[in-house]
Amino acid sequence: MSEELRIGLIGCGFMGRTHSNAYLQVKHFFPSRYKPVLKVCCARPEEKDKLEAFAATWGYESLEFDWRKLMARPDIDLIDVCVPNVLHHDIVLAAAEAGKMVVCEKPLAMNVAEAKEMVAAVERAGVANMASFNYRRVPAVSLAKQIIDEGRVGRTFHYRATYNQDYTISADVPQGGMSLWRLDGRVAGSGVTGDLLAHSIDTAEWLNGPIRRVVAYTETFIKERKHSDTGRVEPVTIDDACLFLAVFANGSCGTFESTRYARGRKNYNTFEINGENGAVFFDLEDPHILQYFRYVDPATGKKIEDHLTGWQRIHVTNSEHPFMKRYWVPGCTIGYEHTFINAFADFLASIDGGPEFHPTLRDALRTQQVCEAVLSSARSGQWTDV
């Protein structure tokens, strides 16, 4: 007999759709004592028509137009925060005080100070919590983690990450409003650093350990844009591009690049790790493939035969690969939406006594600290400690 986990979702945009789909699908693939129930979705009163259509599409039982009312509802177990960054802090604090579990989209907050208060609140309340860095649950990325943990890369020397898109190149693209709030610094907090590089940083520290020092450069290519809410041309206060060098605690060097001005790149999220024993490379635009260079046999510690060295493309669809035994037969791929299903499956397992879930809000605080160090370094032009 399943136990209901009653969801209160705040936000009805792109991320609201991905989370809703995952809640509906997770028990189809992953056995769990808990059955997510889409109890209520919430948005602003001016989005009434959009919210009604959203609720009808995904099957939410009721609507709210004030997120504070969700906290007082006894029929809600979990608050899912899928709204612009400027709202995360107050919602998470209220949810923790009400004793609700918390799922929060990234970046966690507008700044480190807010993030620290949010972490303190959920930990003081003792509520289960999850930060939505979904790319950890791409099977190929999880396989990279397994390969690293098995010693097949060995001591790492270099970590390279890119996260490039191209959707804001035109000067006619406005800032602000519900669809382009990520271009408004007052709502987003930062540009590509918090939106895209936060993913790269979370993945990097998960795979390669803590980043200790950074030096960064940011650029805003179009200095003014029309604001969707005011109709006025206003200064753009977010970073369109960010590049930084990093030194990891393990002594390896890192390069990170992100921009929304890379013509032809839609969601080009890559990483490469070069180690003493091997290397791995991943590209989210080819998500079912992990490239692996095998140089040393971890069982013997000796170099493999010369005629067998080289990059191999691993098609990550076998039942032996992370998460894949829950899906289709080998050779059949899964997609972006499954990263959220996989994450919620692990979260449900954790609240049922399974392995501790990560990333939590505390993990997201760590990413926020790196992002803030990056932006501080870009302002000062100096190396900055994390």
Secondary structure, 3 states (H helix, E strand, C coil): CCEEEEEEEECCCHHHHHHHHHHHHHHHHCCCCEEEEEEEEECCHHHHHHHHHHHHHHCCCEEECCHHHHHHCCCCCEEEECCCHHHHHHHHHHHHHCCCEEEECCCCCCCHHHHHHHHHHHHHHCCCEEECCHHHHCHHHHHHHHHHHCCCCCCEEEEEEEEECCCCCCCCCCEECCCEHHHCHHHHCCCHHHHHHHHHHHHHHHHHCCEEEEEEEEECCCCEEEECCCCCEEECCCCCEEEEEEEECCCCEEEEEEECCCCCCCCEEEEEEEECCEEEEEECCCCCEEEEEECEECCCCEECCHHHCCEEEEECCCCCCCCHHHCCCCCCCCCHHHHHHHHHHHHHHHHCCCCCCCCCHHHHHHHHHHHHHHHHHHHHCCCEEC
